Amino acid sequence: MRYGQRRMTKKLFRAIPFLGAVAAVATVAAVARRKGLVRGTVDTALDFTPFVGLVKNALEVLRGRDFIPDRRPGHSGPPRA
């Protein structure tokens, strides 16, 4: 029983980074609309990269906001810093 649990846990931990990449690709259109094409693409690329996306998201949770903020509502130009 323990052998099976260890083996299943090991497989799950190997799959987690790639599951995050699948989620990033699935949300690329919504992120690009919300953040703009360039910022959305950069944000998705970081999220897509295994371990980098995990660290980025963990730091964003601790920080309480995104590293790459959304565009201002109703503004079509580049976002302010």
Wavefront OBJ file of the C-alpha trace (Angstrom):
o trace
v 0.000 0.000 0.000
v 2.738 2.494 0.925
v 4.686 1.664 -2.209
v 1.634 2.472 -4.336
v 1.037 5.746 -2.493
v 4.666 6.799 -2.884
v 4.639 5.939 -6.552
v 1.385 7.834 -7.174
v 2.669 10.874 -5.230
v 5.893 10.860 -7.245
v 3.966 10.802 -10.536
v 1.670 13.595 -9.371
v 4.587 15.840 -8.398
v 6.150 15.274 -11.812
v 2.895 16.242 -13.542
v 2.132 19.407 -11.546
v 4.442 21.790 -13.487
v 2.964 20.630 -16.787
v -0.610 20.990 -15.530
v 0.190 24.632 -14.808
v 1.450 25.037 -18.366
v -1.808 23.604 -19.731
v -3.795 26.070 -17.605
v -1.639 28.980 -18.834
v -2.225 28.087 -22.480
v -5.971 27.703 -21.872
v -6.215 31.238 -20.446
v -3.892 33.065 -22.869
v -6.715 34.878 -24.726
v -8.371 36.193 -21.564
v -5.046 37.347 -20.112
v -4.094 39.106 -23.372
v -7.429 40.962 -23.377
v -7.048 41.971 -19.738
v -3.365 42.951 -19.743
v -2.763 43.851 -23.382
v -1.064 41.778 -26.062
v 2.578 42.203 -25.015
v 2.038 42.150 -21.236
v -0.421 39.261 -21.530
v 2.009 37.264 -23.650
v 4.876 37.864 -21.206
v 2.667 36.925 -18.243
v 1.492 33.741 -19.966
v 5.053 32.822 -21.016
v 6.205 33.116 -17.411
v 3.240 31.066 -16.201
v 3.858 28.470 -18.930
v 7.480 27.865 -17.909
v 7.615 25.042 -15.334
v 8.839 26.104 -11.883
v 9.223 29.760 -12.993
v 5.437 30.079 -13.163
v 5.090 28.347 -9.817
v 7.532 30.740 -8.148
v 5.962 33.786 -9.871
v 2.464 32.848 -8.743
v 3.596 32.067 -5.198
v 5.303 35.457 -4.930
v 2.211 37.182 -6.326
v 0.078 35.502 -3.672
v 2.475 36.607 -0.929
v 2.707 40.113 -2.385
v -1.046 40.416 -2.892
v -0.941 41.758 -6.464
v 0.300 40.921 -9.947
v 3.835 41.662 -11.098
v 2.378 42.528 -14.504
v -0.722 44.649 -13.774
v -3.866 44.821 -15.908
v -4.533 47.721 -18.251
v -6.640 50.531 -16.913
v -10.334 50.088 -17.851
v -11.351 52.094 -20.909
v -7.771 52.935 -21.851
v -6.384 51.634 -25.141
v -2.864 53.084 -24.864
v 0.112 51.714 -22.953
v -0.444 51.302 -19.196
v 1.067 53.750 -16.746
v 3.889 52.609 -14.488
l 1 2 3 4 5 6 7 8 9 10 11 12 13 14 15 16 17 18 19 20 21 22 23 24 25 26 27 28 29 30 31 32 33 34 35 36 37 38 39 40 41 42 43 44 45 46 47 48 49 50 51 52 53 54 55 56 57 58 59 60 61 62 63 64 65 66 67 68 69 70 71 72 73 74 75 76 77 78 79 80 81
